[in-house]
Structures are given as C-alpha cells and as structure tokens.
Amino acid sequence: MLFLTAKVVQLMGIATTGFGLYVGLTREQAMVEELRLLLAGSAIFLAGWFLQKRGESV
C-alpha cells in the first residue's frame, strides 16, 4: 500500500510541475510563480520518492 501511495504522491508532484510550466507559458510576468510551482512540485515528487524507498526497505 505504501508503494501505491508513493506513486500517487509522485504523480501529484509531476502534475504540479507541469502546471507550473503551463503558468509560465500562458501568463506574463509569472516567473516567480512558475519557480514556486517548480520547487513545490519537485519537493512533492521527492517526498513520494522517499516514501517509495522506505517501502522497499521494509
């Protein structure tokens, strides 16, 4: 179950990063917002990655 949860969290991170790219391409003067979404998506993805690694070691 932890593996599936980790994959869902990783998917949410990828979606957040993709939304950041969309924001950067469609809005003018949105560099700061785009970078915040990139960092948030990366952090969410890494959290899922760590959960996945934790599930493999058990």
N, C-alpha and C positions, 0 to 999 in steps of 0.2 A: 504493500500500500504506500510505503514511503517513496518508492521509486516512481509511482504514478503521480503522487503529489509533487515530487521534484520536477517531473516533466511538465506538469501544468504551470508551475511557477516559472520555469524556463520559458515556456510559451508566452506567458504574460510579459516577461522581460523583453522578448523579441518583438512582441506587439507594441510595447511602449516605445522601444527604439524606432520601430517603423513609423509610429505616429509622430515621433519627433522629426523624422525625415520629411514626412508629409507637411508638418507645420513649417519647417524650414523652406520648403519649396513653394508653398502657397501664400505665405504671409510675408509682407515686407517688414524689415526691421525686427525679425524674430530670432536673431542669433542666440540671445541669452536663453530664451525659452527652449529653443532647439537643443542647446547644450545641456540644459537641466533635464530634459526628457531623455537625452542620450545617457547621461550619468545615472538617472533613476532606472532606466531600462537595463543598463549594464549591471547595476547593483542587484536588481531583482533577479536577473539571469544568474549572477554569481551565487546568490542565495540558493537558488534551485540546484545549481551545480554542486554546492557544498552538501545540500540535503541528499543528492544522489550519491555522492561519495560516502556519506555517513551510512546510507542504507546498504551500500555494497560491503562495508566492513563488518556489518552485524551478521 
